[in-house]
Structure formats: C-alpha cells, structure tokens
Amino acid sequence: MFVWDALHDLTLVILMVCAVVSIGVGIATDGWPNGMYDGVGIVICILLVVMVTAITDYKQALQFKVLDKEKKNVIVQVTREGIRQKVSIFDLVVGDVVHLSIGDLVPADGIFISGHSLSVDESSLSGESELVDINKKRPFLLSGTKIQDGSGKMLVTAVGMRTEWGTLMVHLSEVDQDETPLQVKLNGVATIIGKIGLAFAVITFLVLLVRFLLVKADHHEITKWSSSDALKLLNFFSISVTIIVVAVPEGLPLAVTLSLAFAMKKLMHDRALVRHLSACETMGSVCCICTDKTGTLTTNHMVVNKIWICEETKSIQTNSNKDLLMSSFSENVHGILLQSIFQNTGSEVTKGKDGRDNILGTPTETAILEFGLILGGEFKTYHNESEIVKVEPFNSEKKKMSVLVSLPNNGGFRAFCKGASEIILKMCDKMLTADGKAVPLSEKQRQKITDVINGFACEALRTLCLAFKDMENTSGANSMPDNNYTLIAVVGIKDPIRPEVKEAVKTCLDAGITVRMVTGDNINTAKAIARECGILTDYGLVIEGADFRCKSPQELEEIIPNLQVMARSSPSDKHKLVTQLRSVFKEVVAVTGDGTNDAPALAEADIGLAMGIAGTEVAKESADVIVMDDNFKTIVNVARWGRSVYINIQKFVQFQLTVNVAALMINFISACISGDEPLTTVQLLWVNLIMDTLGALALATEPPHDGLMKRPPIGRNVNIITKTMWRNIIGQSIYQISVLVILQLDGKHLLKLSDSDDTKILNTFIFNTFVLCQVFNEINSRDMEKINVFKGIFSSWIFLAVMFSTVTFQIVIVEFLGTYANTVPLRWELWLASVLIGAASLVISVILKCIPVGTNKDDNTAKHHDGYEPLPSGPDMA
C-alpha cells in the first residue's frame, strides 16, 4: 500500500513517462541494449526512491500502531475467580465483575450490581450532557461512558466490538493524525521552495532549448530533425523535471514525522506515552511547568508516620506493636478508630494467591488501611458489621470523604468523615477522650490541635482528620451531616520525595523553565516539600487557593511572576492559573493532573500531562502526554526531547536548503554557459535521495544532549530558519557553486585531463565532488553554531549508518554502474581530490561559525546551547 502511495507522486509519474519514452527513442536511435541504459537508469533510481520512502512510511505506521495500542490500554480492577485483581482492558471477558470509581472509563457493556451515588456521563454515545444516575431500576452501563460521581460494581455482558461503543466504532473510519504546527510551517517553506524550483526548471529548459535551436540554426540544420534530436529534447525535459524533484523538499515533512516518531519511541522507553504528535515539539517551547506534589514530586508510597489521638502524639513504625500504641486508650476508642478506618474507605483489603493481604486503592487510603491492620483490625469484620446507607466519595472540591452506616441492633446511624485537617476540624465541636467519651471542644483545645496539624505539616507530613457523628433518628439517614462531629484523630502521612526530583528541578531552572507546585495539601506541608525540592526560594511567593481566587486581575498580574507554590488549591484554581499564564503572560504552559476535575486545566494548557498510575481515565483522555511512572524527572525528559526535535528539524532544514541552492544554481549556470548539464537525471535523483530521505533519517534522529537544557525555551512564534542558519546556508552554497562552476569551466585544464573521454571524466568528477560535499555538509549540519561537529557522533548509530551507506552507494554508482548513471570509473587521485574538496567544506564551516550574526527578535534558537550560561535561580530568577 505504501509503495502504491509513493508511486502517486506527480513528479515521479512524469519522470517514469520520460524514462519509458527515453527507452523507446534510445533503442530506435542507438539500438539494443545501448539505447535503453539512460531510461533504465531513471527507472532504477525512481524505484529506489519509492522503496526507501515506502519502507520509511511503513515503519512509522507500525510504530504509531504500537503507540495507539498502548494509548488504548487501560488497567481495570476486576473480581475474577473470587479474587480482586488488576487486568488490561484487552483481557476483560464476559462474566468479570468490574469495580468502578470517579474518573473511570466504563471498559465494557454491563449491568450494575451494587454501588453508591453512581452517576455516568453518556455524552460520548448519546450526545446528551446531562448525567445519568445508575441504580437497580436503571442498571445498564455502556462502554465508552465516564463515571462522574460515586462508585459501584458491574457485571460485564459484552466486550470489544460487541459493545455499543464497538458497534459505533465499526462504522467510523480511523481519523488521520492532524499535522503538527511545525509540519504546517515546513509545508509552507516547501511550497515556496517548490515554486522557485519550478521557475528554475522552466528557465533551464528554455535556455537549453534556445541554445540547441541556435546551434542547429548556425549549422543550417533547423529543418533537419532526427531521433537523436528528439532524444536530446527529451533529455532537456527530463532534467527540468528532475530539477523540480530536487527542488521540492518532500523531506521536510518526512523529517518532522521521523523526528517526532523517533522521540515518541524513545519516550515510551522513558515511561512517557505521547498521545498527540504535536505535544513533542510543543514541549520544546515550555517555559512553565505547573506540577502536582503527590506522586509526581514524591514517591506516592505513603505510610502513617504520626498520629494525634486523645491529646497524645505517637510516632508509628512499621513494626509497631498495637498494644504499645493503644495501651493508654480504652477499647471504645480503639473500636471507633478502626471503624472510621475500615468503614469510611473506597479501597479494599484482599487476600492474594500467596495468602498475603493486598490493598487495592489510592496511596492515601492504602496508608490508612495499613495503619488499621497494624492496630490489629480485620477489614471484612469491620466493613461488614454495619450496613452502608450512603457514601460521598472523596473529590478535590470538597477535600473530604463521608460514609453513613446503620449501627447493628437498631442502634441508629453513624456518620464517618475524613479529609483535609482544617476542613474536618471546622466541622467538629467535640473530641474523643482516652476513656472513649465525647467532650466539647474548647477554643484552647482547637488552637492546640491546629498547632499539632501545623507541626505535622512542617515536618512535610500530609495531615488528615478522622471524625464521627452518631445520629439517633432515621429522618436524616439519607442526608450527610456537615457539622457537630466528634474528632477522633489527626493522622500524619509521610510521602518521601523522589531522590531524582531535586536534580530535575535544577535542570528546569537552568533551562529557563519555571516550576510551580500546585497542590491540595496544607500550606505548611506544601512549603516544606517545595523547599526540599528546590522549587521554593527565599524570594518565592506561597499562596492558598482560597486567597488566589479572590484576587483581582491587577493583583494577579503582580503576584503570578513570583508565585512558586499554591496550597489547598482546587482544580478551578489550577485552571485559572493556567489561563492567566497563557493569556496575560503569553507563556507556553505544561500542567500535570490526575483527577477528573483536572480535565479542564489539562485541556486549557499547551501541554497536558496526565499521571499514568494515579490518573483517572477522564484525565488521561484530556491530556497530550501520559506520564506512565508519575515521575517529575520523566516530564523534564519530555521537555528535553521536545527541544531535540526542534533542533534536529533545524539541522535538516539547513542541510536541505544548502543542497537545494547548490544543485539548482550549478545546473542553471551550466545550462546558460555551456548548454549542457553536468548532473544527469539519474545523478540528480540520487542526490535527491541523499538529500530527502537519507538526510532526514540521519539528522532528524539524533538523540538529545545535556547542552539542550542549558538554554532558554524556544519562543512560541520564532522563525524556523534563523539568521545563523541563513549564514551557514549562503556560505556553504557559495563555496559549492564556486568550486563546481570553476570545475565546469576549466576543469579539464586544472585536473590535467587529456583522455578521449575527458568530458565524461570531468562530469563524473563534478558529480562525485558534489555528492561528497553533501556528505561533509551533513556532518557540518550536526551543529549550527559549535565548531566541533564530531562531538557525540558515535552515539548516533543511525547517522553513522546513513553516512556509510551513502559513501558505499556513491562508490558503486561511480565505479560499477556507469552505464546507467552516465559515469566512468575515476583514478584514485581524482577520488582523493573529490574528498579534499568535500572536506574543505568543514574548514568553510569553521570560518562561517566565527562570523557573528545578530539574533532575530524573540529568537531563542539563534544562539547555541553552549553559548548560554545556566539561567539564574533564586532572587535573580524571580
């Protein structure tokens, strides 16, 4: 299929027609087989171009297919064979019981078994934006819909293409990947160059035709025409068409696709799944990252480190003895604490096949349940002793989770609540004493508890409060109370910082990328973590979400430049911050998110980064990149690759434009001066292959280096071709054109050629020198500013392979395929001369790089990475 697509290129079709006519006229003129060599040479070259293009496209398609499968791979929690476990959506079967919670994508069609407050967004199927409540009366759940609230279990009845969503997908054709902004920009460049090439081709054809007619008129043969004259005219036409082929830089879009695909593949190995191609290049321009704390900057392996209960603070160790922990408290306190842990939870403790306890749930829930197990609690015993009446799952707006249970033996109802310390403490008017009694909470005690919370937070502990409320009558059983609770305990949860985060944050600051932490945690916890990571400096600003959302636009303009930490923030605060950064400060913003409510901020940002482990399916659907390991270092890696993509494309553009200018000018000047072309159709097609496909392969797949992160971000609207690039293109083109024109005019004398076929030797030498100039020019293009272009060359095996294959093919074409390529074997001294002329372009490159150029306005790509000192951090950065 890809071969067939490649054969549809208009210029290649014209050349194939020219080749067929050339073979026919050639055989009629020169007989068999001599007359067919020119035409067959063109056909072979066309097939080579087609095969290389088709294979490259095929490999890209395969890679995108693998990435697409990875993109659609969702991990689902199911109960199978009596055991709760995680399976891939591709392994889901009819009869599985699927556990659903807020933010999940319903993975199959099924029937509701049990659950609480389950609401589903069916807009993807029905187009209706109103949420649908799922219950025993309306039990049907459809694949592709999203859980917006509540939790539940579902029995799978249909999977894959047999679901409603699957049936819909069968009738829809796969939508093609949109072109990225860089591809659009380069397509514009390609169109302009193509038009210039077309003009040169027409002028070259007219010059050759006029010269030919003038020569015939001069010899009084204007009325005498033969098949050899027809062959000459055909040759003029095919050369003009080939000039168009060479001039049209179809390699530009190919280079972008290659570079992006290469980056995507490498990022997959580095645990980042790129969902949209354009995200790779946009990350190169990011100048601000708004990151979550939990799981991104921290390890997300949480453990209860301290607990305040009954006016005592206790430190918890993993091997702590429950008797030591609870010895000073009554059994009643112990029982209520375990009830609040095991009944007010969205997670579950299951027995694995090895008999060990496995906790399935969020890291915070897991930490609290582990603590409950240390206290000697049994999950099933406490979870099943009371009937759950109503559940309010945790969400980032309320920052709390509540459950209402009916107590056994008609003991009325009890509401349990846990969540952000300040919020739960405000809801409490009593506290639990050591003997299990609820006593009124005085202002002095309330202040003391606040001090405990702040003390935990300053130790970088995440604090939660646990509370309960007994309700005598059943009238309020269906409504969740929000006051008059009794405080049970304050829990301090430790979530250690990832060891690599500090270095990653420093790398961002060196690269001119501002890192802002946006978290739902207590302000003291947020400050402690941010300072430890290197995000918060002495001159940085810390603000709470409630204060941030009250600020006027003028106040926001003043505080945002210095804002480094936002604590107790809601998803709407994050969305507001992103909107301000993009619209007012014109920054390119990357945002991390994991919750369903983060979707608007992820969609608003230039780059949405969803968490692969902690993230909900709704968040992942809104994101451009999924960070599979939830690690901040991976985000920095995506930025490094984004910059690499952009720089690689610039290298290729510089290389291609140099070849374009040189090839067009040498053929045009030769046509005007001598009436002949030094480069034949076959030779030009080979140059085109080097220039487009092989050049793109070599330069677009170079891996990034650390120097990329020691320069400012690439501006949003900078020109792809900088002044530095123009300097290199013009300088190299002048050198190549000058050398080749001198050889064309006086080559026989300079090379002391006196053989009978000296014209053919000279043309072969010009062709060979031109190709070797491009080989060395490709090496020059590895770095646009730095003199040492060989640095790191051995780390790019693709580049070395392309160089080796180009030179090998060139030797074969010159020495063994002369019949088809219109070349003759060259003596070793002529080969050496070609190599020296090509290598001299390295010297020219050094001279050019010593010539200073002014930078374009807002052009951050004009200076090289090694020309920048690391940008200041701390007060200077602020």
Salt bridges, closest charged atoms under 4 A:
ASP68 OD1 - LYS71 NZ 3.79
ASP68 OD2 - LYS72 NZ 3.09
ASP96 OD2 - ARG80 NH2 2.68
ASP229 OD2 - LYS216 NZ 2.83
ASP292 OD1 - LYS574 NZ 2.93
GLU312 OE1 - LYS314 NZ 3.58
GLU348 OE1 - ARG84 NH1 2.33
ASP357 OD1 - LYS351 NZ 3.03
GLU365 OE1 - LYS418 NZ 2.69
GLU392 OE1 - LYS398 NZ 3.82
GLU392 OE1 - LYS400 NZ 3.93
GLU422 OE1 - ARG568 NH2 2.60
ASP429 OD1 - LYS430 NZ 3.05
GLU443 OE2 - ARG446 NE 3.78
GLU459 OE1 - LYS306 NZ 3.05
ASP470 OD1 - ARG414 NE 2.50
ASP510 OD2 - LYS506 NZ 3.31
ASP521 OD2 - LYS293 NZ 2.85
ASP521 OD1 - ARG462 NE 2.94
ASP573 OD2 - ARG549 NH2 2.76
GLU587 OE1 - ARG516 NH1 4.00
ASP598 OD1 - LYS574 NZ 3.51
GLU604 OE2 - ARG582 NH1 3.42
ASP606 OD2 - ARG582 NE 3.00
ASP606 OD1 - ARG716 NH1 3.08
GLU617 OE2 - LYS620 NZ 3.35
ASP624 OD1 - HIS276 ND1 2.88
GLU702 OE1 - LYS651 NZ 3.41
GLU702 OE1 - ARG782 NE 3.09
ASP746 OD2 - HIS749 ND1 3.61
ASP758 OD1 - LYS748 NZ 3.85
ASP783 OD1 - HIS864 NE2 2.91
GLU785 OE1 - ARG727 NH2 3.99
GLU829 OE2 - ARG827 NE 2.93
ASP866 OD2 - LYS786 NZ 3.20
ASP866 OD1 - HIS865 NE2 3.92
